[in-house]
Amino acid sequence: LTNHDNPELAILAGIDNVLKKAKRSPSELSLIVHGTTLATNALIQRRGAKVAFLTTKGHIDTLAIAREERFEQYDINIDRAQPLVPRHLRIPITERLTRDGEVFVGLDKSTILKALQTIKKEAAESIAVGYLHSYVNPAHELETREILKQYRPDLDVSISSEVAPEIREYERFSTTVCNAYVQPLMASYLGKIKAGLEGKDIKSPFLLITSGGGLTTLETASKFPIRLVESGPAGGAILASKVSSQIGSNASLSFDMGGTTAKLCLIDSSEPRISRQFEVDRSYRFKKGSGLPLKIPVIEMLEIGAGGGSIAHVDKMDRIKVGPESAGSSPGPACYNLGGNQPTVTDADLLQGRMVIKNFPFSLNTDLGRGAINKIISENLGIPDIDSALGITEVVDENMASAAKTHAAEYGLDLGERDLIAFGGAAPIHAANLGSKLKAKRILIPKNAAVGSALGFLLAAASYEVARSRHMNLLELNFEVINKLYEEMRAEALAIVTLAAPKAILQEVRQISMRYSGQGHELNIKIPNESFSEKQVQVLRDLFEAEYERVYGHKLRNAKIEILSWMLTIFENTDSLLPISKSRGSESHAEPVSYQKFYEPKNGEFIEAPVYQRESFENGFFTKGPAIIAEEQTTTIVPIGFECHADSLGNIILERADG
């Protein structure tokens, strides 16, 4: 369990427990992969370092002004996430670069020395530096860091030209400040883990999962800890993408449902969709635009308040509402008998017989769950408890389905005929119903689904993305500058990835962000790994217009096109290590271990269903719904109208019997 005072001790104790259980010595460990929410929690709980922010004179209020957008148009009491740095610690520095990186006003060293006095007086613990247009020319930021380190070598210094060297100063400054905010905490935490591993004589590589789904070294993570934000959920998307590859699925939807939230991720050609911006510490939960923006590569996931612990209530219009508030793990759902008294999704699932109680790690009290549902839902609506329970699960499933459809529509995609890959403790219970609402082609439950994110860590590849902003019109590209830029980015990425995977076969992916001139948002376009020359111009136009037409349904003929940013990712090729699902074995049947009644809405009554133990399945196992498949950490429901079989990799696959 988490040790809040010394979180590194829980990691070290976990390693000891694994070695003890496996009866192995420390020298036999070949790899340790770690994902952490420490940086995320520090940002959300505002428990990071005291940061001083040095920026171009006249721009100290950029962090407060932000984009002047209203994320909730009709809320007159709108409240945004406050900047991490108070105004008195946002310090103006005399310097100025033009948008092309030319020096307009030289760097005034005296203003930096004056800033050092403020830093000392205010006892700042970390420093962030962000100057206008430093993404083009980092000279002033590099010189500033050199001066700061000369006088205060004890303080961490984050500079925007390294943390987020891309256009748009608010997002760049925000990312740099957030990095500085969590850097002392993360550097200390990771340093203690490193020392603890050395004390145990563990010499295996220790890698960390990033928000973009790649593995990186402890040293890189200590320098850029902001890239670890949202690293935990990334593991689940990696698992889904690998499973998608194994079963030969070209289009799937990752569905991760745990205790507090559900996370959905679009997987195309066995690759999760990657975004280049993320928000943390939202003042309005799940509301885009209400948080602090981060310019980091992150697996694009839709997160909604729909988990096993999501609390149900009746609103003023006598409608059942579920979430986003959650009972969490403590006190948890009412049926946990740990002091919770609010009805949750887990209580509703239990009341409908959708969980195998004996497989749960501790005893569940159905009567307590029923009591909470009756008090809050049934008595207010005047309906039976089973109808209330069904209402709760229908609402939460419909919420997830609606959110998934909207998310896909934002990218011009249709969810019909996608495979649904479900994992997390609650997902297999809800997978069939959600899949029906989304018209999923197949519903797949991987082995050890309840710990899918952790499994994803072990399937992740060492990788690192580098991005640079250089604004150019498509018809006026400077090929020499572009080729030199990609050489620099490749060298930077290679240096990091080869440390994490020194003997790996590496691959390279290039992307650019493009838009029509005058637009405010870009599309990321994957481009060939070739040297830039005149012949590339038409190729880039064709790629951009094809993607633009796919997303928006039309293209602007003869309109000018511009490129804002250039991206390169180096990653380890791990596909050859993955087994591929073989053809279904000859049909076989397993003996039920018991029978259990669960509520079938189609019949409007409880029906008796066989309970199968998943561990006994062989390739070719087949059954028809209704059925319940139990395993140690979760339960899979096979409703009437579905067929279920197991493939050669142990995946459970549900398909509609009517096709």
C-alpha positions as CSV (number, residue, x, y, z in Angstrom):
1,L,0.0,0.0,0.0
2,T,1.0,3.6,-0.6
3,N,3.2,5.1,2.1
4,H,2.3,8.8,2.0
5,D,5.2,10.0,4.1
6,N,7.9,7.9,2.3
7,P,6.4,6.8,-1.0
8,E,9.6,5.2,-2.1
9,L,9.4,2.6,0.7
10,A,6.3,1.1,-0.8
11,I,8.1,0.6,-4.1
12,L,11.1,-1.0,-2.4
13,A,8.8,-3.2,-0.2
14,G,6.9,-4.3,-3.3
15,I,10.1,-5.4,-5.0
16,D,11.0,-7.4,-1.9
17,N,7.6,-9.1,-1.9
18,V,7.8,-10.0,-5.6
19,L,11.2,-11.5,-5.1
20,K,10.1,-13.4,-2.1
21,K,6.9,-14.7,-3.7
22,A,8.9,-15.8,-6.9
23,K,11.7,-17.2,-4.8
24,R,14.3,-15.2,-6.8
25,S,17.4,-13.3,-5.8
26,P,17.9,-9.6,-6.6
27,S,20.5,-10.4,-9.2
28,E,17.9,-12.3,-11.3
29,L,15.8,-9.2,-11.9
30,S,16.2,-8.1,-15.5
31,L,14.0,-5.0,-15.6
32,I,12.0,-2.8,-13.3
33,V,9.3,-0.5,-14.8
34,H,7.6,2.1,-12.6
35,G,4.6,4.3,-13.0
36,T,3.7,7.0,-10.5
37,T,1.0,9.5,-9.7
38,L,3.3,11.5,-7.3
39,A,3.8,14.4,-9.7
40,T,0.1,14.5,-10.6
41,N,-1.0,14.4,-7.0
42,A,1.5,17.2,-6.1
43,L,0.0,19.4,-8.8
44,I,-3.6,18.7,-7.8
45,Q,-3.1,19.0,-4.1
46,R,-0.7,22.0,-4.5
47,R,2.0,20.3,-2.5
48,G,5.0,21.1,-4.8
49,A,7.9,23.4,-4.4
50,K,7.8,27.2,-3.9
51,V,8.7,28.4,-7.5
52,A,10.1,31.6,-8.7
53,F,9.3,32.4,-12.4
54,L,11.7,34.6,-14.4
55,T,10.2,35.9,-17.6
56,T,10.5,38.7,-20.2
57,K,9.8,42.2,-18.7
58,G,6.2,43.1,-19.3
59,H,4.9,39.5,-19.4
60,I,4.8,38.4,-15.7
61,D,0.9,38.2,-15.9
62,T,0.9,35.8,-18.8
63,L,0.2,32.9,-16.4
64,A,-2.8,34.7,-14.9
65,I,-4.3,36.1,-18.1
66,A,-4.0,32.7,-19.9
67,R,-6.1,32.6,-23.0
68,E,-9.0,34.7,-21.7
69,E,-11.4,31.9,-22.7
70,R,-14.6,30.9,-20.8
71,F,-14.7,27.2,-20.6
72,E,-18.3,27.4,-19.1
73,Q,-20.0,30.1,-21.1
74,Y,-23.1,30.6,-18.9
75,D,-21.5,30.3,-15.4
76,I,-21.2,33.8,-14.0
77,N,-19.2,32.5,-11.0
78,I,-16.6,30.8,-13.2
79,D,-13.4,30.0,-11.4
80,R,-10.2,29.0,-13.1
81,A,-7.2,27.1,-11.7
82,Q,-4.9,29.6,-10.1
83,P,-1.3,30.0,-11.3
84,L,1.2,27.9,-9.3
85,V,3.4,31.0,-8.9
86,P,2.0,34.0,-7.0
87,R,2.5,37.4,-8.6
88,H,5.3,38.5,-6.3
89,L,7.4,35.6,-7.4
90,R,6.9,36.3,-11.1
91,I,10.0,38.3,-11.7
92,P,10.6,40.5,-14.8
93,I,13.9,40.1,-16.6
94,T,15.1,42.7,-19.2
95,E,15.6,40.9,-22.5
96,R,13.7,40.5,-25.7
97,L,14.0,38.3,-28.8
98,T,12.0,38.8,-32.1
99,R,9.8,36.0,-33.4
100,D,12.7,34.9,-35.6
101,G,15.0,34.6,-32.6
102,E,17.0,37.8,-33.3
103,V,18.2,39.7,-30.2
104,F,16.0,42.8,-29.9
105,V,17.0,43.7,-26.3
106,G,20.1,42.1,-24.8
107,L,20.0,40.1,-21.6
108,D,20.5,42.4,-18.6
109,K,22.5,40.4,-16.0
110,S,21.7,43.0,-13.3
111,T,18.0,42.1,-13.4
112,I,18.9,38.4,-12.9
113,L,21.1,39.3,-9.9
114,K,18.1,41.4,-8.5
115,A,15.9,38.4,-9.0
116,L,18.3,36.3,-7.0
117,Q,17.8,38.6,-4.1
118,T,14.0,38.1,-4.3
119,I,14.5,34.3,-4.6
120,K,16.6,34.3,-1.4
121,K,14.2,36.6,0.5
122,E,11.2,34.5,-0.4
123,A,13.0,31.2,0.1
124,A,12.1,29.9,-3.3
125,E,12.9,26.2,-3.7
126,S,12.9,25.9,-7.5
127,I,13.2,28.2,-10.5
128,A,11.4,28.3,-13.9
129,V,12.6,30.5,-16.7
130,G,10.5,31.4,-19.7
131,Y,11.3,34.1,-22.2
132,L,9.4,35.2,-25.3
133,H,10.4,33.3,-28.5
134,S,13.1,31.2,-26.7
135,Y,11.8,28.2,-28.6
136,V,13.6,29.7,-31.7
137,N,16.7,30.9,-29.9
138,P,17.5,29.5,-26.4
139,A,20.6,31.6,-25.8
140,H,19.1,34.0,-23.2
141,E,17.5,31.2,-21.2
142,L,20.8,29.1,-21.3
143,E,22.8,32.2,-20.1
144,T,20.2,32.9,-17.4
145,R,20.5,29.3,-16.1
146,E,24.2,29.5,-16.1
147,I,24.1,32.7,-13.9
148,L,21.5,31.2,-11.6
149,K,23.5,28.0,-11.1
150,Q,26.7,30.1,-10.4
151,Y,25.0,31.8,-7.4
152,R,22.5,29.1,-6.4
153,P,23.7,25.7,-7.4
154,D,21.4,24.2,-4.8
155,L,18.2,25.1,-6.7
156,D,16.7,23.2,-9.7
157,V,16.3,25.4,-12.8
158,S,13.8,24.5,-15.5
159,I,14.0,26.5,-18.8
160,S,11.2,26.5,-21.3
161,S,13.5,26.0,-24.3
162,E,14.2,22.5,-23.0
163,V,11.0,21.6,-21.2
164,A,8.5,22.7,-24.0
165,P,10.3,24.4,-26.9
166,E,7.2,25.2,-28.9
167,I,5.2,28.2,-29.9
168,R,2.4,29.7,-27.7
169,E,4.0,31.3,-24.6
170,Y,1.2,30.6,-22.1
171,E,1.2,26.9,-22.6
172,R,5.1,26.9,-22.7
173,F,5.3,28.9,-19.5
174,S,2.7,26.8,-17.8
175,T,4.5,23.6,-18.6
176,T,7.8,24.9,-17.5
177,V,6.4,26.2,-14.2
178,C,4.7,22.9,-13.5
179,N,8.0,21.1,-14.2
180,A,9.8,23.3,-11.7
181,Y,7.0,22.8,-9.2
182,V,7.3,19.0,-9.0
183,Q,11.1,18.7,-9.8
184,P,12.5,18.9,-6.3
185,L,9.9,16.4,-5.0
186,M,10.4,13.9,-7.9
187,A,14.2,14.2,-7.9
188,S,14.3,13.4,-4.2
189,Y,11.8,10.5,-4.6
190,L,13.6,9.0,-7.6
191,G,17.0,9.5,-5.9
192,K,15.8,7.6,-2.8
193,I,14.5,4.7,-5.0
194,K,17.9,4.6,-6.8
195,A,19.7,4.5,-3.5
196,G,17.4,1.8,-2.1
197,L,17.9,-0.4,-5.2
198,E,21.7,0.0,-4.9
199,G,21.4,-0.9,-1.2
200,K,19.6,-4.2,-2.2
201,D,22.3,-4.9,-4.8
202,I,19.8,-4.6,-7.6
203,K,21.6,-3.7,-10.8
204,S,18.8,-4.2,-13.4
205,P,17.6,-1.2,-15.4
206,F,15.0,1.0,-13.6
207,L,12.7,2.7,-16.2
208,L,9.7,4.9,-15.8
209,I,6.6,5.1,-17.9
210,T,5.8,8.5,-19.4
211,S,2.5,10.1,-20.2
212,G,3.1,9.4,-23.9
213,G,3.4,5.6,-23.2
214,G,7.1,5.3,-23.6
215,L,9.8,4.2,-21.2
216,T,12.5,6.6,-20.0
217,T,15.5,6.6,-17.7
218,L,15.6,7.8,-14.1
219,E,17.9,10.6,-15.1
220,T,15.6,11.9,-17.8
221,A,12.5,11.6,-15.5
222,S,14.3,13.6,-12.8
223,K,15.1,16.4,-15.3
224,F,11.6,16.4,-16.9
225,P,9.3,15.0,-14.3
226,I,6.3,16.8,-15.9
227,R,6.4,14.0,-18.6
228,L,5.4,11.5,-15.9
229,V,2.0,13.2,-15.3
230,E,-0.8,10.7,-16.3
231,S,1.8,7.9,-16.7
232,G,-0.5,5.4,-14.9
233,P,-3.4,5.4,-17.3
234,A,-1.0,5.3,-20.2
235,G,-0.2,1.7,-19.3
236,G,-3.8,0.6,-20.0
237,A,-3.8,2.2,-23.5
238,I,-0.5,0.4,-24.2
239,L,-2.0,-2.9,-23.2
240,A,-5.0,-2.3,-25.5
241,S,-2.8,-1.3,-28.4
242,K,-0.7,-4.5,-28.1
243,V,-3.8,-6.7,-27.7
244,S,-5.2,-4.9,-30.8
245,S,-2.1,-5.9,-32.7
246,Q,-2.2,-9.5,-31.4
247,I,-5.8,-10.1,-32.6
248,G,-5.3,-8.3,-35.9
249,S,-7.7,-5.4,-35.1
250,N,-7.3,-2.3,-37.3
251,A,-9.7,-0.2,-35.2
252,S,-10.5,-0.6,-31.5
253,L,-11.5,1.4,-28.4
254,S,-9.7,0.9,-25.1
255,F,-12.1,0.9,-22.1
256,D,-10.5,1.1,-18.6
257,M,-13.0,1.3,-15.7
258,G,-11.7,1.3,-12.2
259,G,-13.0,2.6,-8.9
260,T,-13.2,6.3,-9.6
261,T,-13.1,7.0,-13.4
262,A,-13.5,5.4,-16.8
263,K,-10.9,6.1,-19.4
264,L,-11.5,5.6,-23.1
265,C,-8.8,5.7,-25.8
266,L,-9.1,5.4,-29.6
267,I,-6.7,2.8,-31.0
268,D,-6.1,2.8,-34.8
269,S,-3.6,0.5,-36.6
270,S,-2.6,-0.8,-33.2
271,E,-1.5,2.7,-32.1
272,P,-3.1,4.9,-29.4
273,R,-3.9,8.4,-30.4
274,I,-1.3,10.8,-29.1
275,S,-2.1,14.4,-28.1
276,R,0.5,17.2,-27.6
277,Q,-1.4,19.0,-24.9
278,F,-3.0,18.0,-21.6
279,E,-4.6,19.7,-18.7
280,V,-4.0,19.1,-15.0
281,D,-5.6,20.5,-11.8
282,R,-8.9,21.3,-13.4
283,S,-11.1,23.6,-11.3
284,Y,-14.2,22.0,-12.9
285,R,-13.7,18.2,-13.0
286,F,-13.5,16.8,-16.5
287,K,-14.2,20.3,-18.1
288,K,-11.8,21.1,-20.9
289,G,-10.2,24.5,-20.5
290,S,-10.5,24.8,-16.7
291,G,-7.0,23.5,-15.8
292,L,-3.3,24.2,-16.3
293,P,-2.2,23.3,-19.8
294,L,0.9,21.1,-20.3
295,K,2.7,20.9,-23.6
296,I,3.8,17.3,-23.4
297,P,3.2,14.2,-25.5
298,V,0.3,12.3,-23.8
299,I,-1.9,9.4,-24.9
300,E,-5.2,11.0,-25.8
301,M,-7.7,9.6,-23.3
302,L,-11.2,10.6,-22.5
303,E,-11.7,10.5,-18.7
304,I,-15.1,10.7,-17.1
305,G,-16.4,10.2,-13.6
306,A,-17.8,6.7,-14.1
307,G,-16.2,4.0,-11.9
308,G,-17.3,1.4,-9.4
309,G,-17.2,4.0,-6.6
310,S,-19.2,6.7,-8.5
311,I,-22.0,7.9,-6.3
312,A,-25.6,7.9,-7.5
313,H,-28.3,10.5,-6.5
314,V,-31.6,11.9,-7.7
315,D,-31.6,15.4,-9.1
316,K,-34.3,18.1,-8.8
317,M,-36.0,16.7,-11.9
318,D,-36.3,13.2,-10.4
319,R,-33.6,11.8,-12.6
320,I,-31.0,9.3,-11.6
321,K,-27.5,10.9,-11.8
322,V,-24.2,9.1,-11.4
323,G,-20.8,10.7,-10.6
324,P,-18.5,12.4,-11.0
325,E,-18.3,12.3,-7.2
326,S,-16.8,9.0,-6.0
327,A,-16.7,7.1,-2.7
328,G,-13.2,6.1,-3.5
329,S,-11.6,3.2,-1.7
330,S,-12.3,4.7,1.7
331,P,-15.0,4.7,2.8
332,G,-15.9,3.1,-0.5
333,P,-19.3,1.7,-1.7
334,A,-21.8,1.0,1.0
335,C,-21.5,-2.8,0.5
336,Y,-17.8,-2.6,1.6
337,N,-19.0,-2.1,5.1
338,L,-16.3,0.5,5.8
339,G,-18.5,3.4,6.7
340,G,-19.8,4.4,3.3
341,N,-23.5,5.2,3.1
342,Q,-24.0,6.5,-0.4
343,P,-25.2,4.3,-3.3
344,T,-22.6,3.5,-5.9
345,V,-22.2,1.7,-9.2
346,T,-20.6,-1.3,-7.3
347,D,-23.6,-1.4,-5.0
348,A,-25.9,-1.5,-8.0
349,D,-23.8,-4.2,-9.7
350,L,-23.8,-6.3,-6.6
351,L,-27.6,-6.0,-6.1
352,Q,-28.1,-7.3,-9.7
353,G,-25.9,-10.3,-9.1
354,R,-23.3,-9.1,-11.5
355,M,-20.4,-9.8,-9.1
356,V,-19.1,-13.1,-7.7
357,I,-18.8,-12.3,-4.0
358,K,-16.5,-15.2,-3.0
359,N,-13.8,-13.9,-5.5
360,F,-13.7,-10.5,-3.8
361,P,-10.6,-9.9,-1.6
362,F,-12.9,-9.1,1.4
363,S,-16.5,-9.8,2.3
364,L,-19.3,-7.7,0.7
365,N,-22.6,-6.9,2.4
366,T,-25.4,-6.9,-0.1
367,D,-27.9,-5.6,2.4
368,L,-25.9,-2.4,3.1
369,G,-25.7,-1.7,-0.6
370,R,-29.5,-2.3,-1.0
371,G,-30.1,0.0,2.0
372,A,-28.2,2.8,0.5
373,I,-29.9,2.4,-2.9
374,N,-33.4,2.3,-1.2
375,K,-32.7,5.4,0.9
376,I,-31.3,7.7,-1.7
377,I,-32.9,6.4,-5.0
378,S,-35.9,4.1,-4.4
379,E,-37.7,6.2,-1.7
380,N,-37.3,9.4,-3.7
381,L,-38.6,7.9,-6.9
382,G,-41.0,5.3,-5.5
383,I,-39.6,2.4,-7.5
384,P,-38.3,-1.1,-6.4
385,D,-34.7,-1.4,-5.4
386,I,-33.8,-3.6,-8.4
387,D,-35.2,-0.9,-10.8
388,S,-33.1,1.7,-9.0
389,A,-30.0,-0.5,-9.3
390,L,-30.7,-1.1,-13.0
391,G,-31.2,2.6,-13.4
392,I,-27.8,3.3,-11.9
393,T,-26.0,0.9,-14.2
394,E,-27.9,2.1,-17.3
395,V,-27.1,5.7,-16.5
396,V,-23.4,5.1,-16.0
397,D,-23.2,2.9,-19.2
398,E,-25.1,5.5,-21.2
399,N,-22.8,8.3,-19.9
400,M,-19.8,6.4,-21.0
401,A,-21.3,5.6,-24.4
402,S,-22.3,9.2,-25.1
403,A,-18.9,10.5,-24.0
404,A,-17.2,7.9,-26.3
405,K,-19.3,8.9,-29.3
406,T,-18.7,12.6,-28.7
407,H,-14.9,12.0,-28.3
408,A,-14.8,10.0,-31.6
409,A,-16.8,12.6,-33.4
410,E,-14.3,15.3,-32.4
411,Y,-11.8,13.4,-34.6
412,G,-14.2,12.7,-37.4
413,L,-14.4,9.0,-36.4
414,D,-17.3,6.6,-36.1
415,L,-17.2,4.0,-33.3
416,G,-19.4,1.5,-35.2
417,E,-17.6,-1.8,-36.0
418,R,-14.7,-1.1,-33.6
419,D,-13.5,-3.8,-31.2
420,L,-13.9,-2.9,-27.5
421,I,-11.0,-3.9,-25.3
422,A,-12.1,-3.8,-21.7
423,F,-9.9,-4.0,-18.6
424,G,-9.8,-2.6,-15.0
425,G,-11.7,-4.0,-12.1
426,A,-15.2,-2.8,-13.2
427,A,-14.9,-2.8,-17.0
428,P,-15.6,-6.5,-17.7
429,I,-18.9,-6.2,-15.7
430,H,-20.1,-3.3,-18.0
431,A,-18.3,-4.3,-21.2
432,A,-21.2,-6.1,-22.9
433,N,-23.8,-3.4,-22.3
434,L,-21.4,-0.6,-23.3
435,G,-20.4,-2.6,-26.4
436,S,-24.0,-3.0,-27.4
437,K,-24.6,0.8,-27.1
438,L,-21.5,1.5,-29.2
439,K,-22.3,-1.3,-31.8
440,A,-18.9,-2.8,-31.1
441,K,-17.8,-5.5,-33.5
442,R,-16.2,-7.6,-30.7
443,I,-15.7,-7.2,-27.0
444,L,-12.4,-8.5,-25.7
445,I,-11.4,-9.0,-22.1
446,P,-7.6,-9.6,-21.8
447,K,-6.0,-12.0,-19.3
448,N,-5.5,-10.3,-15.9
449,A,-7.8,-7.6,-17.0
450,A,-8.1,-6.0,-13.5
451,V,-4.4,-5.1,-13.6
452,G,-4.3,-4.1,-17.2
453,S,-2.4,-0.8,-16.7
454,A,0.4,-2.6,-14.8
455,L,0.7,-5.2,-17.6
456,G,0.9,-2.4,-20.1
457,F,4.0,-1.1,-18.4
458,L,5.8,-4.4,-19.2
459,L,4.8,-4.1,-22.8
460,A,5.9,-0.5,-23.3
461,A,8.9,0.4,-25.4
462,A,11.7,2.8,-24.6
463,S,10.9,6.0,-26.5
464,Y,11.3,9.8,-26.5
465,E,9.7,12.6,-28.5
466,V,11.4,15.9,-29.3
467,A,9.5,18.8,-30.7
468,R,10.6,22.2,-32.1
469,S,8.5,25.1,-33.4
470,R,9.7,26.9,-36.6
471,H,6.9,28.7,-38.4
472,M,7.1,28.3,-42.2
473,N,4.8,28.5,-45.2
474,L,4.6,25.3,-47.2
475,L,5.7,27.0,-50.4
476,E,8.6,28.8,-48.7
477,L,10.2,26.0,-46.8
478,N,13.9,26.4,-45.8
479,F,15.1,22.8,-46.5
480,E,18.5,23.4,-45.0
481,V,17.1,24.7,-41.7
482,I,14.5,21.8,-41.5
483,N,17.1,19.1,-42.2
484,K,19.4,20.5,-39.6
485,L,16.6,20.8,-37.1
486,Y,15.7,17.1,-37.6
487,E,19.4,16.1,-37.2
488,E,19.5,17.9,-33.8
489,M,16.2,16.4,-32.7
490,R,17.3,12.9,-33.7
491,A,20.6,13.3,-31.8
492,E,18.7,14.4,-28.6
493,A,16.2,11.6,-28.8
494,L,18.8,8.9,-29.6
495,A,20.9,10.0,-26.6
496,I,18.0,9.4,-24.2
497,V,16.5,6.2,-25.8
498,T,19.9,4.4,-26.1
499,L,20.4,4.9,-22.4
500,A,17.1,3.2,-21.7
501,A,17.5,0.5,-24.3
502,P,21.2,0.3,-25.4
503,K,20.9,-2.9,-27.5
504,A,17.4,-2.3,-29.0
505,I,16.4,-2.0,-32.6
506,L,15.2,1.6,-32.9
507,Q,12.6,3.2,-35.2
508,E,11.8,6.8,-36.0
509,V,8.5,8.6,-36.6
510,R,8.2,12.1,-37.9
511,Q,5.2,14.4,-37.6
512,I,4.5,18.0,-38.3
513,S,1.7,20.3,-37.2
514,M,-0.1,22.0,-40.2
515,R,-3.0,24.3,-40.8
516,Y,-4.4,26.6,-43.4
517,S,-3.0,30.2,-43.0
518,G,-5.1,32.2,-40.6
519,Q,-6.4,29.2,-38.6
520,G,-5.8,28.9,-34.9
521,H,-5.5,25.2,-34.5
522,E,-3.4,22.5,-36.3
523,L,-3.5,18.9,-37.4
524,N,-0.6,16.6,-36.6
525,I,0.4,14.9,-39.8
526,K,2.7,11.8,-40.0
527,I,5.3,12.3,-42.7
528,P,8.0,10.1,-44.4
529,N,11.4,9.8,-42.8
530,E,13.2,11.4,-45.7
531,S,15.5,14.4,-46.1
532,F,13.5,17.5,-47.0
533,S,13.7,18.8,-50.6
534,E,11.4,20.3,-53.2
535,K,9.7,17.0,-54.0
536,Q,8.3,16.9,-50.4
537,V,6.2,20.0,-50.8
538,Q,3.4,18.3,-52.8
539,V,3.6,15.2,-50.6
540,L,3.0,17.3,-47.5
541,R,0.1,19.1,-49.1
542,D,-1.6,15.9,-50.1
543,L,-1.2,14.4,-46.7
544,F,-2.5,17.4,-44.9
545,E,-5.5,17.9,-47.2
546,A,-6.5,14.2,-47.0
547,E,-6.5,14.4,-43.2
548,Y,-8.3,17.7,-43.2
549,E,-11.0,16.4,-45.4
550,R,-11.3,13.2,-43.3
551,V,-11.8,15.3,-40.1
552,Y,-13.8,18.2,-41.4
553,G,-15.5,16.8,-44.5
554,H,-14.0,19.3,-46.9
555,K,-10.8,21.0,-47.9
556,L,-9.9,24.5,-49.0
557,R,-8.7,24.4,-52.6
558,N,-5.6,26.6,-53.4
559,A,-5.5,28.0,-49.8
560,K,-2.1,28.7,-48.3
561,I,-0.8,26.1,-45.8
562,E,1.7,26.7,-43.0
563,I,3.7,24.5,-40.6
564,L,4.1,25.4,-37.0
565,S,6.0,22.6,-35.3
566,W,8.2,19.7,-36.2
567,M,8.2,16.4,-34.1
568,L,10.4,13.4,-34.1
569,T,10.0,10.2,-31.9
570,I,12.7,7.5,-31.5
571,F,11.3,4.3,-30.1
572,E,12.3,0.7,-29.5
573,N,10.7,-1.9,-31.7
574,T,9.1,-4.5,-29.5
575,D,6.5,-5.9,-31.9
576,S,8.6,-9.1,-32.5
577,L,8.3,-10.0,-28.9
578,L,4.5,-10.2,-29.0
579,P,2.7,-13.6,-29.6
580,I,0.0,-13.5,-32.2
581,S,-3.5,-14.9,-31.6
582,K,-3.8,-18.2,-33.5
583,S,-7.0,-19.4,-35.1
584,R,-9.7,-20.5,-32.6
585,G,-9.2,-24.1,-31.4
586,S,-11.8,-26.8,-31.6
587,E,-14.8,-25.9,-29.6
588,S,-14.6,-27.0,-26.0
589,H,-16.8,-26.6,-22.9
590,A,-15.8,-26.2,-19.3
591,E,-17.9,-27.3,-16.3
592,P,-19.5,-24.5,-14.3
593,V,-18.1,-24.2,-10.8
594,S,-21.5,-22.9,-9.5
595,Y,-24.7,-21.2,-10.6
596,Q,-25.7,-17.6,-9.7
597,K,-28.8,-15.5,-10.4
598,F,-28.3,-12.1,-12.1
599,Y,-30.8,-9.6,-13.3
600,E,-31.5,-9.7,-17.0
601,P,-33.2,-6.5,-18.2
602,K,-34.4,-8.1,-21.4
603,N,-36.5,-10.5,-19.4
604,G,-37.2,-8.1,-16.5
605,E,-36.3,-10.8,-14.0
606,F,-33.5,-12.7,-12.3
607,I,-32.2,-15.6,-14.3
608,E,-29.9,-18.4,-13.2
609,A,-26.6,-18.5,-15.0
610,P,-23.6,-20.8,-14.9
611,V,-20.4,-19.4,-13.3
612,Y,-17.2,-20.4,-15.0
613,Q,-13.7,-20.0,-13.5
614,R,-11.6,-18.2,-16.1
615,E,-8.4,-20.0,-15.2
616,S,-9.8,-23.3,-16.4
617,F,-10.3,-22.1,-20.0
618,E,-8.5,-23.5,-23.0
619,N,-8.3,-22.2,-26.5
620,G,-11.7,-22.8,-28.1
621,F,-13.7,-22.6,-24.9
622,F,-17.3,-21.6,-26.0
623,T,-20.5,-20.7,-24.2
624,K,-23.6,-18.7,-24.8
625,G,-25.2,-16.1,-22.6
626,P,-26.4,-16.0,-19.9
627,A,-23.1,-16.8,-18.2
628,I,-20.8,-15.4,-15.6
629,I,-17.0,-15.7,-15.9
630,A,-15.2,-15.3,-12.5
631,E,-11.6,-14.6,-11.9
632,E,-9.6,-13.4,-8.9
633,Q,-10.0,-9.7,-9.4
634,T,-13.0,-9.1,-11.6
635,T,-16.2,-10.6,-13.2
636,T,-17.2,-10.8,-16.8
637,I,-21.0,-10.8,-17.6
638,V,-22.2,-12.6,-20.8
639,P,-25.8,-11.5,-21.3
640,I,-28.5,-13.2,-23.3
641,G,-27.8,-12.7,-27.0
642,F,-24.0,-12.9,-26.7
643,E,-21.6,-15.7,-27.4
644,C,-18.3,-16.1,-25.6
645,H,-15.1,-17.9,-26.6
646,A,-11.5,-17.9,-25.5
647,D,-8.6,-17.5,-27.9
648,S,-5.1,-19.0,-27.9
649,L,-3.8,-16.1,-25.8
650,G,-6.4,-16.5,-23.1
651,N,-8.5,-13.5,-24.1
652,I,-12.2,-13.7,-23.6
653,I,-14.1,-12.5,-26.7
654,L,-17.8,-11.7,-26.7
655,E,-19.8,-11.4,-29.9
656,R,-23.4,-10.8,-30.6
657,A,-25.1,-14.2,-31.4
658,D,-27.1,-12.5,-34.2
659,G,-23.9,-11.0,-35.7
